[in-house]
Amino acid sequence: MLRRRLGRLSRMALHVAGEVAAGHPSLTTVFASRHGELSRTVGILHALASGDAPSPTAFSLSVHNSAAGIFSIARSDQAPSSALAAGDETLLWALQDAAIRLAADPKTPVLLAYADEPLPREYQSFSEPGEPAHAVAFLLHAGTGLHLDWRENVGMPPSREPLSLALLAQQLGHRESIAWHGRRVSVQGSRRA
């Protein structure tokens, strides 16, 4: 029943998080999405504009931490969790959050789930062309070997590929390193032995 109520974004995030979390009864989690359940929010705004009261269920599933909360409830997992949004830098800040958690407790892995989908028609002018719907999840351990160096972007055009997909390709061994440019920052990344 719960799955039917979820939007596509939350279903994607929960699917990849569930796959990565299999076999781990309790995990600290970081859920991240650049836009969150904006399609659901737009539906609520349309209902309000027509004079209809929004559904309490629709509202509760539109908030940015809904996937994190549902993941915790479905697993009966009371481990710490956070939900982040920071524009095209969302994944960087989610990785920073995970790194801080790993530094505080190096023996406990952190599950990072990132999901995004194209913006609704009403907000298309604020999105990058061709942003794909996708979700990725990583189980991060202290000393994983991932090294990202980020600096101010000084004149490089933003990358067309989301950082999440570039990082996934690099982690799967499809490329040696990452060179990604956002509106404000540029990222170079590689795996360390």
C-alpha positions in Angstrom: 0.0 0.0 0.0 2.8 2.4 0.9 4.6 1.8 -2.4 1.5 2.8 -4.3 1.4 6.1 -2.6 5.0 7.0 -3.3 6.0 9.2 -6.2 8.5 7.9 -8.8 11.4 9.8 -7.1 10.8 8.2 -3.7 10.3 4.7 -5.3 13.6 5.1 -7.1 15.5 6.3 -4.0 14.0 3.6 -1.8 14.7 0.9 -4.4 18.4 1.6 -4.7 18.8 2.2 -0.9 17.1 -1.1 -0.2 19.4 -3.0 -2.6 22.5 -1.5 -1.0 21.2 -2.0 2.6 20.4 -5.7 2.1 22.1 -7.6 4.9 22.6 -4.6 7.1 20.0 -4.4 9.8 20.8 -0.9 10.8 22.5 1.9 8.8 23.1 5.6 9.2 21.6 7.1 6.0 22.0 10.3 3.9 19.3 10.8 1.4 19.8 13.5 -1.2 17.9 15.0 -4.1 18.4 18.2 -6.0 14.7 18.9 -6.4 12.9 16.3 -4.2 9.3 15.3 -4.8 8.6 18.5 -6.8 6.0 16.8 -9.0 3.9 16.0 -6.0 4.4 19.5 -4.7 3.2 21.0 -8.0 0.0 18.8 -7.7 -0.6 20.2 -4.2 -0.2 23.8 -5.6 -2.6 23.1 -8.4 -5.1 21.7 -5.9 -4.8 24.9 -3.8 -5.1 27.1 -6.8 -8.4 25.4 -7.7 -9.7 25.9 -4.1 -9.3 22.2 -3.1 -7.6 21.2 0.2 -4.5 19.2 -0.4 -4.4 15.6 0.8 -2.6 15.1 4.1 -0.9 12.0 2.6 0.2 13.9 -0.5 1.6 16.7 1.7 3.5 14.3 4.0 5.0 12.5 1.0 6.1 15.8 -0.6 8.5 16.9 2.1 12.2 16.5 1.3 12.9 13.9 4.1 9.9 11.6 3.2 12.1 8.9 1.6 14.5 8.9 4.5 11.5 8.6 7.0 9.8 5.8 5.0 13.1 3.9 4.7 13.6 4.1 8.5 10.0 3.1 9.2 10.0 0.2 6.6 13.2 -1.2 8.2 12.3 -0.4 11.8 15.8 1.3 11.8 16.3 4.1 14.3 19.8 4.9 13.1 20.6 8.6 12.3 19.4 9.9 9.0 19.6 13.2 7.1 18.0 14.6 3.9 19.8 17.2 1.8 19.2 19.5 -1.2 21.8 21.9 -2.4 21.2 22.6 -6.1 23.7 20.9 -8.5 26.1 20.5 -5.6 23.7 18.3 -3.7 25.7 15.1 -4.1 28.9 16.9 -2.9 27.3 18.0 0.3 25.7 14.6 0.8 29.2 13.1 0.5 30.5 15.7 3.0 27.8 14.7 5.4 28.7 11.0 5.0 32.4 11.8 5.5 31.7 13.7 8.7 29.6 10.8 10.0 32.4 8.3 9.0 35.0 10.4 10.8 32.9 10.4 14.0 32.3 6.6 13.8 34.7 4.9 11.4 33.4 1.4 12.1 29.8 2.2 11.0 29.2 2.4 7.2 26.9 5.1 5.8 24.3 4.6 3.1 24.1 7.5 0.7 21.1 7.5 -1.7 20.7 10.2 -4.3 17.7 10.5 -6.7 16.5 13.0 -9.1 14.1 13.3 -12.0 13.2 16.0 -14.6 11.4 19.0 -13.3 7.6 19.4 -13.9 6.6 21.4 -17.0 6.0 24.5 -14.8 9.6 24.6 -13.8 11.4 23.4 -16.9 13.0 26.8 -17.4 15.0 26.2 -14.2 16.4 22.8 -15.3 19.2 21.6 -17.4 18.1 20.1 -20.7 18.1 16.3 -20.7 18.3 15.8 -17.0 17.5 12.1 -16.7 15.4 10.4 -14.0 17.9 8.3 -12.0 18.8 7.1 -8.5 22.1 5.8 -7.2 23.2 4.5 -3.8 26.6 3.9 -2.2 27.5 2.1 0.9 30.5 4.2 2.2 33.1 2.9 4.6 35.9 4.8 6.3 38.9 4.6 4.0 36.8 3.7 0.9 39.5 5.2 -1.3 37.4 7.9 -3.0 39.1 11.3 -3.2 37.2 14.3 -4.5 38.9 17.7 -4.9 36.5 20.6 -5.4 37.2 24.2 -6.2 35.5 27.3 -7.5 34.5 26.9 -11.1 36.4 29.5 -13.0 34.8 29.7 -16.4 34.1 26.1 -17.3 30.7 25.4 -18.7 28.5 23.2 -16.5 28.8 19.5 -17.3 25.8 17.9 -19.1 26.1 14.7 -17.1 24.9 14.8 -13.4 27.7 14.3 -10.9 25.8 11.3 -9.5 26.1 9.5 -12.8 29.7 10.5 -13.3 30.6 9.2 -9.9 28.7 5.9 -10.5 30.5 5.3 -13.7 33.8 6.0 -12.0 33.0 3.7 -9.1 31.9 0.9 -11.5 35.3 1.2 -13.2 34.0 2.6 -16.5 36.3 5.6 -16.1 39.5 6.3 -14.2 38.6 9.7 -12.8 36.0 12.4 -12.7 36.1 15.9 -14.1 32.8 17.6 -13.4 31.8 21.2 -13.5 28.8 22.8 -11.8 27.6 26.3 -11.7 29.8 27.3 -8.8 32.3 24.4 -8.3 34.5 22.1 -10.3 35.2 18.6 -9.1 38.1 16.3 -9.9 38.0 12.8 -8.5 39.8 9.5 -8.4 40.0 6.3 -6.5 43.0 5.8 -4.2 44.5 2.4 -3.6 
